[in-house]
Amino acid sequence: IEEKEMLDRMLRVDHAGEYGANRIYAGQMAVLGRSRTGPLIQVWDVKEHLEKFNEILAENRVRPTALLPLWNIAGFVLGASSALLGKEGAMACTVAVEESISEHYNSQIRALMEKDPERYTELLQVIKEFRDDEMEHHDTGLEHDAESIPGYWLLKNAIQLGCKAAIYVSQRV
């Protein structure tokens, strides 16, 4: 793919991912917000990530994915339903999602480094910083019993399959 299209796809999917993450945490807060787990989920304020990608999309004149209305609902449902399984369910969802996002950010970092690291210095900085934040959320999820939920690997793999599909279509639509 030509460079401009590559960049557009990257920015579009990153924006969609941060949007979806916001909706997942909103769903989790709707269920667990008043519980002892609420403050833990609230710490993951990924709103600043979304705001940053809103700015970057505007600066680069990239339209967001047409699927935002779907990610709005799907993200909230995923967050709420994982939280209905209790703290461990919410944490398992967080681990799955953040691991997917981190891997995705790593592949983008590699692609940008191969293309032109000098030209993309600023974007690389943003993506690396956000990737590190996502890994922190991932590790926190593990520290808070994500793996103790029955069927953890099944749940994690199902969520990650959904993430991969969302990434694939959000780049293109």
Helices and strands as residue ranges (DSSP letters): H 3-32, H 38-43, H 47-59, H 68-84, H 87-115, H 121-143, G 146-148, H 152-172
